[in-house]
Amino acid sequence: MGTTRKTITVTDQQDEWIKAQIKAGGFTNDSEYVRDLIRRDQARNTEIEAVRAELIKGEASGDPQPFDAARFKRDMITKHAKKAR
């Protein structure tokens, strides 16, 4: 995997934060910390897109159906009580 050198500007407060993260032992240098932030942001965006896709799928599945919470609870107790024995 190739790399590209970037120059970024951070505030003094942000710089102190980064240094504290490195000092705490979580990272060995500034670049490692920034790359970790990018990876976590990418993962978060992937999760958000998956949720969006499921919401769209749900909306497209038709009109909502009534939900009987008491029946659902009874069914789950019955179903899982059999497995527990």
Buried (B, 14 or more C-beta within 10 A) or exposed (E): EEEEEEEEEEEEEEEEEBEEBBEEEEBEEBEEBBEEEEEEEEEEEEEEEEEEEEEEEEEEEEEEEEEEEEEEEEEEEEEEEEEEE
